[in-house]
Amino acid sequence: MRRLLATTSCILLVLAGAACNRGSGEPVVGLITKTDTNPFFVTMKHGAERAAETAGLDLQTFAGKVDGDNEAQVQAIENLISFGAEGFLITPNDSKAIVPSLDRAHKAGMLVIALDTPVDPPDAADATFATDNYQAGKLIGEWAKAKFAKDGKQAKIAMLDLNPNQVSVDVKRDQGFLEGFGIPNGDPNRIGDENDPRIAGHDVTDGNEEGGRTAMENLLQKDPSINLVYTINEPAAAGAYQALKAAGKDSEVTIVSIDGGCPGVDNVANGVIGATSMQFPIKMAELGVEAIAKYAKDGTKPQNTAGKDFFDTGVQLITDDPQAGVEAKDSTWGKQNCWG
């Protein structure tokens, strides 16, 4: 019955002028990312495609138009329900607002796996395969703290976050960095409520290069003495560097980031980024697809990492300027393993 509904839905989509490449007869699995432009999610998609081919699954992919586009993700879930999918992987744009759609998917018998960003509450998904984002932020904070202490410099910090929505990945990276640097958090579940004078200010980047540049320009106008920049991801870091370079401050300011993509590792090697925390989105996607394949076969659901409410896919600090007491790999290792 689910296959019949899926075939009928596909025909209706074609008649409506929508794309539909179903028809392989293989079990359907979905991948819904925040956008299809961020290199992190593009890489994740490639990993899911390879894993689906190996597992004999028909992968259907969807993405929001921009970071924060919940409605497109809601529609993607509705499409997968009508396709009769066995389950799907999702990087939620709005961790709370997407939950009613996940509930509908569960009622349709689907396995729901969050990737990278947990849903709220976390148990609204059957499992989460993700970086420990707090630890990722903490590592670059510890590195920056050690570097500034060694250089005998007082930090003036710009915080380049994601967006105003206080999504969990954004909050955890921001707050982890502050703890690593030794700055007391206010509410650990909120961005921007600290009152430490070392914080020059926060701005949002939408996780892209243009947003990073604009945010950096805004904060430099507010405080030209900024000498340390935290960025939510490496595209934002690249934009921040362009703003610093245009202002003649690129050699005076240290940038730290999170992602570990191949372009970001190149920026570590080239001195644009001082240190970055590497994630493993291919691993997230591969494990997620394998979990849905196993669920489709025998109903088995994945288990969390011991002591955590998610499956931890790991994080690795990458820098060519190692600091005492902070374990790291260099950019050569990073290039060999970027986003593996």
N, C-alpha and C positions, 0 to 999 in steps of 0.2 A: 504493500500500500504506500509506504514512504517513497519507493522508487517511482510508482505511478504518479504521485503528486509532484515529485521532482521533475519528471519528464513533462508533465502538463505545465508546470510553472515556467520551464525553460522555453516551451513553445510560446507561451503568452508573452514572455520577455522579448523574444525575437519579433513577434508580431507588433509589439510596442516600440520596436526600434532599439532595444537595449542589447548590449553585448551578452552573448551566452555561448560558452565553449564547452558545455557539458555534452554528455553522450558517450563517454568511454565505457560506461557500465561499471566502473570501479567505484568503491565507496568514496563518498565526498568528505573532504576535510577543508575547513576554512582558515584563512589567515586574514585578520583585520588589524591593520597598523594605524598609527596616529596620522601619518601622511605617507605619500609615496615619493617625497622629494628628499627627506632627510637621509643621508647616506647610511645611518645606523639601521633604518628600517628597510632600505633597499638591500643591504647585506643580509638582514634577517630573512627577507623574502627569498633570496637565493638559497640560503640554508634550508628553508622549508621546502622549496621546490626539489632540491636534491633528495631530501629525506622522504618526501612524498613519492617520488619516482621509485626509490629503493623499496618502499613499503607497498607499492602498488595502489596508491591512493590518488584520487582526482582532487588536486588542490585548486580551490577557488580563492582568489585574493581580492581584498577590498582595502580602501584607505579613506581617511578624512581628507577634506579639501585643504584644511590648515590644521595646525596643532590646536586642539580644543574643540574640534568639530564633532560633537557627540551625535548629532542627528544622522550624519552619514554612517556612523557605526551602528546606530539603531537599525537603519535600513538594511545594512549588510547582514545583520543577524536575522532579520525577517526573510531576506533572500535565502540564507542558508537553511532556515527552518523549512521554507517551501521546497528547497532542493532535497530535503531529507538527509542532510549531512549527519555524519556520525558525531561530529564535534568540531570545535574551532579554537584557534589561538587568537588572543586579542591583546593589544597594547592600548588600554582604555584612555580615551581623551578626557573623560570625566568619570572618575572612579565611583562616584555615588550615583550619578544620573543614569549610568548604563545598567545598573543592577536590575531594574524591572525587565529589561530585555534578556538579561542572563536567566532570570527566573522563567521566562517564556521558553527559552532554549532548553532548560532542564525539564520542563513539562513535556517537551517534544522528545525527550530521551537522549539529549546530546551531552557530551562531555565538554566542559568549558574550562579552558586553561588560560590564565593571564600570563603575559610575557612582559618582563621589564618593570611594569608598573602594576602594583596590586590594586584590586578593586576594594571598595569600602562598603560593607565589611569584607575582609579577605576571604571568608568562607562562602561568599556569594559565587566564587569560582571553585571548581573542584581541586585546582592546584594552581600555584604560581611558580614559574621558572624565571628567576631574576637575579640580577646583581644585588648584593647587599649595599644599597645606595648610601646608607649612613656610613658604612665602612669605606666606601669609595671616596666620599667627602672627607672623612677623617684622615685617610692616608695623605691626601694632598695638603691638608691642614697641618699635619705633623711635619711633612717635608718643608713647607713654607716656614713654619715656626723655627725649625732647626737651621734653615738657611739664613733667616733674618737674625737669629741669635749669633750665628757664626760671623756674620758680616757686621754685627754691632749696630743694626739699623732698627729704628722704630717704624712699625708698619702703619700705613694709612690705606685702608682696604676698600676697594669697590666690589660690591656683590652683584654680579650679573646673573639674575635668576631667569626662570622660564616665562611665566605669565602670572597674572593676578589671582589665579584660581586656587592657589595653595594645594596643588596636587601632590600626592605623597612622594613621588620621585624627586620633585623640586624641593620639597621641605626637607627630606632626609639628607640630600646632598648638601644643601645649604647649612643645615644644623650640624651635620657631621664635620664639615670643614671648620666651623666655628669651634667645635669641641677640640678637634685636632690642633687648632692654632692656640687654644687656651683661652678662648673668649667665652664667658658664661652665656649660655642660652637663657632666654626668657621662658616662654612656653615652647617646649621642644617640638610641638606639633604646628608651630606657626613661624612664618618668615617675617623678619623685620621688626620684632618687638624688643631686641636687645638695645642696650643704651651705652655700650662701650665706646669711648671716644675714638678708638682706632678704626671704627667703621665709618667710612666717608658717606656711604649711602647705598641703597639698593635701587636697581632698575630692572626692567624685564626685556627679554630678547626674542621671545617666541622660538628660541632654540635655533636661530638661523644667523647667517653672517651679517645681513643687513641690520637685523635687530641688535646684534652685538655691537656693531659700529655706532648705531644711534644711541644705545644705552651708555656706551663708553663716553661719547661726546657729551651727553647730558651730565654725567657724573664728573667729568673733567671741568665742566663749567662751574659746577658746584664746589669742587675742591681740586685745584690743580696740583696739590701735593700728593695725590694718590701714587703709591709705589708698589702696590700688590693688588692683583685683580683675580678674584674667583669667578669662574664661568661655569654655567650649568652643563655645557658641552663644548666640543671642539669647533663646530661652526661658529658659535657665539664668540669663542676665543679668537678665531681668525678675524672676525669683524672688529673685536676690541683692539687687536693689534694694528689694524689699518687705521683706526682712529688715533691710537697712540703715535703711530708713525707720522701721520699727517700733522700732529701737534708737536713733533720733534721730541717725543718722550719715550720712544720705543726702547732705547737702551737703558732707561732709568727705571723701568717698571717690570716686575715679574708677573707672569700670567700662569695660573694653574687651572686645570680643567679635568673633565671626566669624559671618557668614551673609549680611547684606544683604537680608533680607526686608523687605517693606513695613512690618510692625509694628515691626521693629527700627530701620528708618530713621526712623519716627515717634519712637521713643525717643531717637534721636540728636537730632532736632529739639527734643524736649522736655527735653533735658539729662539723661535717665536714663542713656544710654550716651555716653561721651566720644568713642569712635571704634569703628568696626566695619569688618571686611574683607568686601566684598560678593562673593558667589559668583554663578554663573549656572546654576542647575539646569535652567531651561527649555532653555537651549542644550545642556547635557549630554544631556538626554532627546531633543531633536530630532535632534542629531547621531547619537545611538545608534540611533534608529529608522531614520534615513536609511541608516546603515551596514548594518543588517540587510536593508533593502529592496534595497540594491545587491548584497549577498551573495546574496540569494535570486534575483536576476536573472542575475548572471554570475559568482558565486563570488569576487568581489573582497573583500579584507579591508582594514580601515582601517589607516592608518599613524600612528605616534607623532609628537609634536612633536620637531623636531630637537634632539638632545642630552638627551632625557628618555625615561623608560620608560613614558610615558603621553601622551595628547593633552591639552594644557593648555587649559582653557576660560576661563582668565583670572581675575583678582582685582583689586578696586579698593577703596582705602581711602576711607571715608566719614566725615566729621567736620565740625562747624560751628566747631571750634576748631583751625584749621590751625597746624602747627608748622613752623618753618624747616627746610628740608632734607628734608621728608617730603611727597612728592607726594600730593594728596588731592582729592576732589570733595566738594561740600557736600551737605546733606540734600535740597535742591531737586533736584539732579541725581539723587540717590539715589532719590527718589520717582518720578522719570520712568523709571528703569531698574531698579528693584528686582527682582531675581531673573530678569532678562530672558534 
